[in-house]
Every structure is written in structure tokens, then in C-alpha cells.
Amino acid sequence: MLIFLDIDGVMTPASSWRVPQLLEDGFPMFTEKATQALASLLRPDTQVILTTSHRDRFTLPQWKEIFTRRGLHIEHLDRLSSVRTPSNRRIEIQEWFSSNPIPEDFLILDDDKTLLALPDKLKDHLHVTPSLVGLTPEDLPAK
């Protein structure tokens, strides 16, 4: 499985009026429901590609530690490369797929509704989360 993962609005609620609880690594704590939902998807061979605007804020080993500290072990972690300023996540995802084979089993987890403009073959794998709540087990496709 391949998962394209946003953080704000997916793993943490994106509410401007509430200051998120930061852990000792300086990054917000993930919600319990989001952690449970993502954990249910993770297998030893799962690859997670960070699409979050925070993706360049930490090195990949630091990101692995951030996830581990929140109870999520991700062995295969990468991030979308961004050459655009400001970045356009929809275009970045489309460019990734134009340069890589489309896997049979993938998910795009994001709260960005502009991703609804993705081509159908990608949009069919998109799960848009409610920004103020984040990811919940109910957002995931039935197994």
C-alpha cells in the first residue's frame, strides 16, 4: 500500500482558534482517532509519502521519530519534492504519478478540497477529511 499523507486537517485538526498541544519534538500531537485510523492501514511494506506543507521542516529520520513518538511505526517514508513556490499539492501529486507507475493499492489522505480536481483515476483513491476533525476510522475505505 502507498499512502500520500497530509498532516494538518488529517492527523491534527486544523483549527486556527485553538493552539495545538506540542510534544517535546515541537510538533503537534496527533488525535487518537487519526492515529488509530492510520495505524490500521500500516503494514511492514506500506510506503508513506508526506504531502504536508511541513514536509521539509524535518529530515526523514526526524519524521520517522515524530511518527514513532506518536505510536506509529513507518518503515518506508518519503516526501513529495516541491519545486513550486508556493506549492500546489494537486499538481505535485499528479507530477509524482506521471513519473512513477500507478500502484494498484494507494490512498491519498488530505483535507484539501482542491484535490477533488484530480483526474478520476487518482480521485477514486482520495479521502478528504473534515479539516476541523481530522482523520477518523470512518473515513477509511472498507477492507
N, C-alpha and C positions, 0 to 999 in steps of 0.2 A: 504494500500500500504506500502511496505517496500522498502527503498532506501538505498543502500550502496553508500556512498558518499566520493569521494576523494576531496581534495581542490586544490592543485597545479595542474594547467593544466585543471581544471574543473571550479572552482569558481574564480580563479585568473590565468592569463596567466603565463606560466612557461617559462619566457624569462630571460636568465642569464645576458643579457647586460642591462636590464632596472630594476632599483630599484623600487619595488612596493610602492605605496602610503600606508603608515601605518596609521591606525586610532589610537585614544587615548589608545586603549587596546593593542597596539603593534603588531596587526595582520593586514595583508594586506586587503585593501578594495576589495570587490568582484566586478566583472564587472556588469554593469547594465543588460546586456543580460543574464548573468548567474543567476543573482538574479531573473529576470523576469521568466526565464525558470524553476528554482527550485520552485518559488512561485506558478507557475501554477500546480505543482504536489502536493503541500502540502494541506492536509485536516486535520481536527482535529484528526483523528485516524492514520495519517501517522507516521510510525516509521522510523527514520533516524539512520543508523549505520555508524559512521565515520570510514573510512578505511585509511585516510590520515596519512602520516608519522608524522604529528603534533598532532595526536590524544591524546597522553599522555602529551603534553605540557601544557594543561589546564584541570581543573576539568570539569565535565559535566555541573554544573551550570555556570561556566565561558564560556563554549562553547555555552550554550543557550544564554547568554548575547552577545557574539560575533555575533551570528546569528541575534538576535533581533536588535542590533545596526545597522545591515546592512539591516534591513527591513524584516527579515524572522523569523516568529514565529514557532518554532519547539517544540511541547509539549513532544513528545516521542523521546528522543535522547539517543543513546548509542554509544559504540565504540567496534571495534574488539579488542579482547585481543591478545596480541602478546607475545609469549613465545620464539620466534626465534630472534636471533641476528646474522646477520641482518635479518630483517623480509622479508618474501616472501608473498606478498599480495595474489597471486593466491592460494597458499596453505592455507593461513589464511581464505580466503573466502570459499574454499572447506571444510575446517575443521568446519567452522561455520554451513554450510549446512549439514554436516554429523552428527552434534549434535542437529540440530533443524529441525522441519518439513519445507518442501519447501512450501512457501506460493504461492497462485495462482497468486498474483499480486505483482511483485517486479521488481526493476531496479538496475543495477549496473552502476554507472556513474563514469568513470575513463578515464584517458589519457594513462594508462599503456597498451601498446600493448601485453605484455606478458600474459594478461588476455584472449587473444584470444585462449589460450591453455586450457581454462576451458572446462569441459565437455559440450556437446551441450545443455543439459537441463538447464545449467546456462548461457552459452554463448548466448543463444537465448534472454536473458534479459540484455545483456551487450550493453552499448552505449559508444563507445570510442570517446572521444572528441579530437579535434586538440589541442595539448599542448600550442601552441603559441596564440590561440584564446580563448580557454575555452568553456564552455557550452553555447549553443545558443538555442532558441526555436526550430530551425530547427533540432537539434539533437534528439529531443524527439519523441517518437512513436506517431502516430496519435491516437487521442482519439476515 
